[in-house]
């Protein structure tokens, strides 16, 4: 299963594509969509849509995992980030990609094993789990990969067990 993880933002949208094969995770590609400051919001949203659409066309994800919004500190950025997140959701829908949403705590719990983990711990685990040569940059990219890993752990193992059981049943019938 191929998963596109998205860490939404207006200035930077982190993205990461992973492949889940028999319960193992493999990095495919990662990066960030950036939009220039002082550009009208509608233009920035259009840039995000176009870049995410190109990524979906190129990497053909089966599912997209995206972070749910949680604003504790800087509520002035809440609306633009929510708009960028909406663009990502629309893009997935228009590409026929199923979407799952995860809270930051769920992502940290899945990747680090502790829901209140620090960002550096998440980055370290993403680097380790995907056997990357260096930590992904910017941090938004690492977050997107963590979101994809979270989704892969949640559905990948269940699907793997289903496929394995189906495969074993096929052998019994022969």
DRENROLUM-551842 format. One line per field, with one value per residue: residue number from 0; x, y negated, z negated of N, C-alpha, C in turn. Coordinates in steps of 0.02 Angstrom, whole numbers, always signed. Each point is the difference from the previous one (the first is absolute). Example, Ala and Ser with C-alpha at 12.3 -4.5 7.8 and 13.67 -1.06 7.14 Angstrom:
% DRENROLUM-551842
seq 0  1
n.X +660  -18
n.Y +284  -53
n.Z -390  +36
ca.X -45  +42
ca.Y -59  -59
ca.Z +0  -3
c.X +45  -39
c.Y -60  -55
c.Z +0  -37
//
This chain:
% DRENROLUM-551842
seq 0  1  2  3  4  5  6  7  8  9  10  11  12  13  14  15  16  17  18  19  20  21  22  23  24  25  26  27  28  29  30  31  32  33  34  35  36  37  38  39  40  41  42  43  44  45  46  47  48  49  50  51  52  53  54  55  56  57  58  59  60  61  62  63  64  65  66  67  68  69  70  71  72  73  74  75  76  77  78  79  80  81  82  83  84  85  86  87  88  89  90  91  92  93  94  95  96  97  98  99  100  101  102  103  104  105  106  107  108  109  110  111  112  113  114  115  116  117  118  119  120  121  122  123  124  125  126  127  128  129  130  131  132  133  134  135  136  137  138  139  140  141  142  143  144  145  146  147  148  149  150  151  152  153  154  155  156  157  158  159  160  161  162  163  164  165  166  167  168  169  170  171  172  173
n.X +43  -17  +33  -40  +51  -44  +46  -63  +5  +0  +50  -8  -8  +11  +37  -26  +31  -37  +34  -57  +49  -50  -30  +37  +38  -13  +51  -44  -28  +31  -33  +0  -63  +31  -28  +9  +32  -48  -20  -49  -39  -46  +52  +13  -66  -2  +55  -28  -59  +29  +39  -51  -34  +54  +4  -65  +5  +54  -22  -58  -8  -7  +37  -33  +52  -42  +38  -36  -37  +52  -34  +57  +46  +15  -54  +46  +36  -47  -26  +58  +20  -57  +9  +63  -21  -47  +49  +38  -52  -12  +64  +1  -54  +27  +47  -56  +34  -4  -33  +53  -27  +55  -9  +31  -43  -47  +23  +8  -59  -21  +33  -12  -66  +1  -64  +44  +22  +64  +1  +54  -42  -50  +39  +25  -61  -22  +55  -9  -65  +15  +47  -16  +38  -51  -10  -64  +9  -38  -10  -31  +55  +39  -36  +4  +64  +2  -35  +39  +52  -29  -17  +62  +15  -44  +12  +64  +4  -56  +20  +60  -30  -40  +50  +34  -54  -12  +65  -2  -59  +33  +50  -45  -28  +68
n.Y +58  -47  -34  -52  -20  -39  -47  -20  -48  -65  -12  +54  +42  +34  +40  +60  +38  +48  +55  +33  +43  +43  -57  -7  -51  -28  -42  -41  -51  -58  -49  -59  -17  -48  -48  -48  -28  -37  +62  -22  +8  -27  -39  -9  -4  -39  -30  +1  -18  -44  -18  +0  -31  -36  -8  -10  -39  -27  -4  -19  -42  +53  -27  -48  -13  -34  -48  +17  -53  -24  -51  +0  -18  +11  -27  -48  +56  +8  -56  -33  +27  -17  -58  +1  +17  -47  -36  +23  -10  -59  -11  +26  -35  -51  +28  +4  -40  +56  -34  +0  -18  -31  +4  -56  +8  +15  -50  -39  +20  -4  -58  -33  +11  -66  -11  -11  +42  -17  -56  -12  +24  -36  -52  +13  +11  -54  -31  +25  -11  -55  +8  -63  -23  -43  -39  +11  -41  -51  -23  -41  +13  -7  -53  -16  +16  -35  -45  +8  -1  -49  -24  +7  -22  -49  -9  -12  +1  -35  -38  -4  -3  -44  -32  +5  -16  -47  -17  +5  -33  -37  +5  -11  -42  +1
n.Z +0  +41  -46  +9  -38  -31  -7  -10  +45  -10  -42  -39  +50  -56  +40  -5  +44  -29  +3  -11  -12  -10  -19  +54  -23  +59  -4  +27  -31  -8  -28  +27  -2  +31  -35  +44  -51  -24  +10  +40  -51  +42  +14  -64  -10  +52  -24  -60  +26  +39  -51  -43  +47  +13  -66  -3  +53  -28  -63  +25  -52  -39  -49  -31  -38  -37  -23  -53  +6  -31  -24  -32  +44  +63  -26  +10  -4  -45  +20  +11  -57  -28  +30  -18  -60  +6  +24  -50  -41  +29  -1  -61  -16  +31  -37  -35  -41  -35  -47  -41  -58  -22  -66  -18  -50  +44  +37  -52  -21  +63  +7  -55  -7  +9  -18  -49  +47  -4  +35  -38  -47  +23  +10  -60  -22  +32  -17  -61  -7  +34  -48  -17  +49  -2  -53  +15  +49  -15  -61  +41  +33  -54  -14  +64  -3  -57  +32  +53  -42  -32  +58  +22  -60  +8  +64  +4  -67  -4  +50  -29  -59  +29  +31  -56  -35  +45  -3  -66  +5  +44  -43  -48  +43  +3
ca.X -43  +37  -32  +25  -11  -2  +1  -26  +20  -6  +67  +34  -38  +45  -29  +43  -31  +30  -30  -6  +1  +2  +12  +63  -6  +53  -9  -4  +21  -25  +19  -45  -29  +7  -31  +34  -35  -24  -38  -70  -16  -30  +54  +38  -41  +3  +66  -2  -40  +35  +57  -25  -29  +57  +28  -46  +8  +66  +12  -60  -15  -65  -31  +33  -8  +10  -5  -56  +24  -2  +32  +4  +39  -7  -64  -6  +14  -48  -42  +37  +20  -61  -14  +49  -20  -58  +24  +29  -55  -33  +45  -5  -66  -2  +44  -26  +43  -33  +34  -7  +25  +31  +20  +72  +13  -3  +60  +57  -9  +15  +68  +48  -24  -18  -40  +24  +70  +25  +11  +64  -10  -38  +46  +48  -33  -15  +64  +18  -48  +4  +70  +21  +70  +2  -67  -33  -5  -7  -36  -67  +7  +4  -68  -41  +19  -26  -72  -6  +18  -56  -53  +23  -4  -70  -36  +45  +3  -65  -6  +49  -28  -55  +29  +34  -52  -29  +51  +1  -62  +9  +42  -39  -46  +34
ca.Y -58  -63  -51  -69  -36  -72  -46  -59  -68  -45  -15  +63  +62  +57  +60  +59  +59  +62  +62  +50  +66  +52  -29  -37  -67  -20  -69  -8  -69  -48  -69  -52  -49  -66  -56  -62  -48  -61  +19  +8  +67  +43  +23  +49  +61  +29  +31  +61  +49  +22  +41  +63  +37  +28  +54  +57  +29  +31  +56  +43  +29  +31  -34  -59  -13  -72  -19  -41  -63  -12  -64  -15  -61  -54  +7  -44  +39  +55  -2  +17  +71  +38  -6  +42  +69  +12  +9  +67  +47  -4  +31  +73  +21  -4  +52  +65  +25  +4  -43  +11  -57  +18  -55  +2  +49  +66  +9  +9  +65  +53  -1  -2  +40  -46  -52  -67  -2  -62  +2  +33  +72  +21  -2  +55  +63  +3  +14  +69  +47  +1  +12  -57  -18  -61  -23  -39  -73  -31  +39  +15  +62  +54  +7  +33  +71  +28  +9  +58  +58  +11  +31  +66  +45  +12  +41  +47  +64  +33  +25  +53  +60  +22  +28  +61  +50  +17  +40  +66  +35  +22  +61  +55  +22  +34
ca.Z +0  +4  -42  +2  -62  +9  -57  +34  -18  +57  +24  +14  -6  +1  +29  +1  +28  -20  +24  -52  +31  -51  -65  -1  +28  +46  +25  +73  +14  -49  +14  -24  +46  -33  +35  -21  -43  +33  +60  -21  -26  +52  +43  -38  -2  +67  +7  -40  +35  +61  -19  -28  +55  +37  -42  +3  +67  +5  -46  -1  -66  -8  -56  -26  -72  -11  -70  -22  -26  -72  -12  -70  -10  +49  +32  +58  +60  +5  +60  +61  -1  +14  +72  +35  -14  +43  +69  +2  -2  +65  +49  -9  +23  +73  +27  -21  -53  -65  -49  -72  -38  -64  -43  -14  -52  +30  +41  -46  -32  +49  +24  -55  -56  -53  +31  -14  +21  +29  +72  +16  -7  +59  +56  -9  +14  +72  +33  -15  +27  +73  +17  +41  -13  -40  -17  +53  -8  -66  -51  +27  +39  -49  -28  +50  +0  -62  +10  +44  -39  -45  +38  +20  -58  -17  +49  +33  -35  +8  +69  +8  -30  +43  +61  -20  -13  +65  +34  -33  +18  +69  -2  -28  +51  +56
c.X +45  -39  +36  -18  +5  +0  -21  +27  -9  +68  +36  -49  +52  -36  +51  -39  +38  -37  -1  -7  +9  +21  +66  -9  +61  -13  -2  +27  -27  +25  -50  -23  +6  -34  +32  -45  -20  -32  -72  -16  -28  +52  +41  -38  +0  +67  +3  -39  +38  +58  -22  -30  +55  +32  -44  +4  +65  +5  -60  -14  -69  -39  +41  -15  +18  -10  -63  +28  -9  +38  -5  +32  -19  -65  -9  +15  -52  -40  +40  +23  -60  -18  +48  -17  -61  +19  +29  -55  -37  +42  -4  -66  -3  +46  -22  +41  -37  +41  -15  +33  +25  +18  +76  +17  -1  +63  +61  -4  +20  +73  +51  -21  -21  -34  +22  +74  +18  +14  +65  -5  -37  +47  +50  -32  -19  +63  +19  -48  +4  +71  +27  +73  +8  -71  -30  -4  -52  -39  -69  +1  +5  -69  -45  +17  -25  -76  -13  +16  -56  -57  +20  -3  -72  -36  +44  +1  -65  -8  +49  -28  -57  +28  +34  -52  -32  +48  +3  -61  +4  +42  -38  -46  +32  +13
c.Y -62  -55  -67  -32  -74  -36  -67  -66  -44  -17  +63  +57  +56  +59  +56  +59  +61  +59  +48  +68  +51  -27  -38  -65  -17  -72  +0  -69  -45  -70  -48  -44  -67  -53  -65  -45  -60  +14  +8  +72  +45  +26  +54  +67  +35  +34  +66  +54  +28  +47  +67  +44  +34  +58  +62  +34  +40  +64  +46  +31  +32  -35  -60  -6  -73  -16  -41  -64  -5  -64  -17  -69  -56  +8  -45  +38  +54  -1  +14  +73  +45  -3  +44  +74  +19  +12  +71  +53  +2  +35  +76  +26  +1  +51  +69  +33  -3  -38  +24  -58  +23  -62  +3  +52  +71  +15  +13  +68  +56  +4  +6  +47  -42  -60  -71  -8  -68  +10  +37  +76  +28  +3  +58  +68  +7  +19  +73  +51  +7  +10  -54  -17  -61  -19  -41  -74  -26  +45  +20  +64  +60  +13  +38  +75  +35  +14  +60  +65  +18  +36  +71  +50  +17  +45  +52  +67  +38  +28  +57  +65  +28  +34  +67  +55  +22  +45  +71  +41  +25  +63  +60  +29  +38  +72
c.Z +0  -36  +10  -67  +13  -67  +28  -28  +61  +29  +21  -11  +4  +31  -1  +26  -24  +31  -59  +35  -55  -68  -7  +38  +42  +23  +76  +19  -54  +19  -30  +57  -37  +43  -26  -43  +43  +68  -23  -19  +54  +49  -35  -3  +68  +13  -38  +36  +61  -17  -29  +55  +41  -39  +3  +68  +5  -43  -10  -69  +0  -55  -21  -74  -12  -74  -12  -29  -75  -13  -74  -11  +49  +39  +61  +65  +12  +65  +64  +2  +14  +74  +41  -10  +43  +72  +8  +0  +67  +54  -5  +27  +77  +33  -22  -54  -66  -51  -71  -35  -68  -39  -10  -54  +27  +41  -45  -34  +47  +17  -57  -57  -59  +31  -12  +18  +29  +75  +19  -6  +61  +61  -3  +17  +73  +38  -9  +32  +76  +25  +48  -16  -44  -18  +56  -17  +49  -48  +24  +41  -46  -31  +49  +4  -63  +6  +45  -38  -49  +36  +21  -57  -16  +49  +33  -33  +7  +70  +13  -29  +42  +63  -15  -11  +66  +40  -29  +17  +71  +4  -25  +53  +57  -14
//
